[in-house]
Amino acid sequence: METSTQLGGVALIKNGQVIAAECSLRQKSHSEVLNKFVQNCLEKTNLKLTDIDAFAVGQGPGSFTGIRVAASAGKSFSYVYNKPLVAIDSLVLLAASVESKLPVLSIINAYKNMVYFGLFDLTKGSEPVYLQGPIAVPVQKLEALITQDVLVVGDGFETYHEYLSDNLKRYLHRDDQFSNYPQAEALGLLAEKRIQENKTIEWNSFVPLYIRASEAEENRRGIIISPLK
């Protein structure tokens, strides 16, 4: 279950295959549709929640409220059915959805002229390996972090493309076949690998990946993000 960004979804994975999936691009409705998506996936496969061997949730970064939607459901299912939980961060999921010999740059819109940033190597194991990040970066500072050719994924690129310098853009390569959002299918496939490697957690060990403070906390601390020009 992945609901950390505008795209929220549920997927069922069995033996390395996606056997059912549901998704929606309406971020404010994730809490309303998640349970329905779960039910639809189970009905498509003639399964029940008691048949599920493990649950996986997106850990963020992303929408604070969105992260909590999937996390709450996953923790509840894990607790009630006494099954392991897997939590994977959203930047990793974006990178895991692509194929590239280049380093992969995942950037998720963090709003207020900022992006959540992760730079990955896809050639060193069964899942993306961080080269930089995860961090929250003002868009103006991206140029200082990227000094080589990268494949860039994530809605942060589309959101702030017009504000990126020409010098930075020459390093950024895009492929429209790849999603701008972390997907439940990628989460499930990667989670299955972690389960096989005994990389699971207990339901009460889940920690959301909140890289930024909440908007209320930033306002309280007087944090001001400079406007883009």
N, C-alpha and C positions, 0 to 999 in steps of 0.2 A: 504494500500500500504506500503510494508516494503522492503527497499533497503539499509539497513545500513551495511550489510555484503556481503559476496560472493553470498549468496542466495537472489535473489530479486524476489518478487512476488506480486500478486494481488489476492484478494479473495472477493467474495460477500457473505454476511451473511443475512439470513432471519429467524427470530424466533428460534435462537439458532442452526441453521443448515448452513453448508457451501454448498451453491447451485452452486458455480462455483469457480474455482481457476486456476491460471497460475503461473509458476515460472521458473527461470533460474539460473544456477550456474555459471554465467559469470559476475563477478562484473563490469568489464569495459564496459559492454553493457547495464547496467540497464537503462541508459537514452535513449537508442535506442529502447528498447523493452517495456518500461512501458506502453506507450499509446496503443501499440498493445495488451498488456495483458488486459488492461481496456476494450478495444473494444471487445476482444474475450469473456470476461466474460459477458459483456452486451448482446452480440449476443446469447450466450448459454442459457440465461435466458429470452430472448425477452424483455429486459429492456433498458431504456435510462438513461442517467445521470440525467435527470430531475426527474426520479423515485426514486433516491437514497435519503434516509432520513438524512443520516449523512456520513461524510467521516472520515477515521481513518488513521493515518500515524505512522510509527516507528520514534521514537525521538532520537535514538542512545542510548548509545555510539556505535561507529563503524567508518566506513569510512566517513571522512568529506564530500567528494563528494557524496558518496552514500546516506547519510542522506538527503542531499539537493535535491536529485532526487525525492524521495517520498514527501518530505515536500513541494517542489515547486508545484507539481501537486495537492496535497491535499489542500493547501492554495488557489490555483487558483479555484478549484472546489467549495470549501466552499464559497469563495467570489462571484463567478459568479452566483451560484445557491442559495445563501443565506441560507446555511445549516450549522449546527454545525460541529465542528471539534473535534476529539479526538486524543491525542498524548500519546503514551505509550512507555516507554524505553525498549531497546532491551534485557537487562538483565532480566527484569520482564517477557518479552515474552518467553524467554527460560525456565524460571522456571514454567510459566503457562502452558507449554506444557507437563508437566510430572505429574505423580502421585507418591507421596512419603510421608511416615511418617517421614523419615529422613529430616533434613534440606537440602536444595538444593543449590548447589554452581554453579552459572553461571559464566563462564569465556570465554570471547571473545578475540581472538588474537588482540592485540593492536600494534603488530610489535615492532621491536627494543627490543626484549626480555622482553616485557611487556604484561600484560593481563588487560582487563576491568573486574572488580571483583564485584560480588554481592552475598551475602549469604542470603537465604530466609527461612522463615517458611511458609508452605503451609496450616497450620491448623487453622489459625486465621481469616479467612474471605473469601470473594469471589475471592480474588486475592492474589498472593504472597506478604508477608510482609517482608521488609528488616530487617535483623538482623545486617548486615554489608554492607557498600557500599552505593552508587556506587563510586568506586575509580579505578584508574589505578595503578597497582602494578607490580614492577619488579618480574619476575618469581622466583628469588632467595629468595624473601621475603614471598612467599606463605606459607611456612612451619610455619612461626610465626603467621599466621592468622587462620589456620585450626588446631584445637586441638580436634575434635570430628568426628565421622563418618558422611559423607555427600554423597548425590547423586550428581555427578558432570556432568554438561552438557555444551556444547559449544566447538567450534573449538580450543579454547586455550589449552584444554587438549591434543588433538591429536597433535597439533603443538609442544608443549613443554614437552610431556610426558617423553621423554628420559632424560630430565634434572631435573626431580623431584626426590627428595630424597626418599629412601625406607621408611623412617619414615613417610613422608607425604603420600606416596602412600597407606599405610595401612589404612588411613582414607577415601580414595577416592573410591567410588563405582560407577560403570558405568552400563548403560543399553543401548545396541545398538539400541533398538527400538525407542529411542528418538532422535530427530534431533539435529545436532550440530549448527544449525543456527536458529535465530528467524524467524518465518514464518508468512505470511500474514493471514493464517487461524486462528492462535492463536490470532493475533492482532484483527481480526474482531470479534471473539467470546468474547474476553475480552472487546473490545470497546462497544459491544452491551450492556453488563452489566453496563458499565459506563454511557451510554446514558440513560438507564432506571433509573439510580440514579442521573440524571441531572449533571453528571460530564463531561461537555463538555466545549470547549473554542471557542472564536471567532478566525477567520482565522489569524488575525493580532496579536494574543496573543501567537502564537507558538514560543517556545524557544528550539532550538536543545540542546541535552545533550552532549556538548563537554567537556569531563572530562580532556583530555589532550590538550595542545596547539598544533597548527599545526606544521608539521615538520619544516617549514620555521621559525616559531616563536621559536621553541626549538633550532634550529641552531643559530638564532640570539642571544638568551640568553645564548648560550654556554652550553646547557644541554646535557650531555653525558651519555648514558646508558651503563653500563659495560657489557662486553661480557659474555656469558654463558661458563662454563667450564665443 
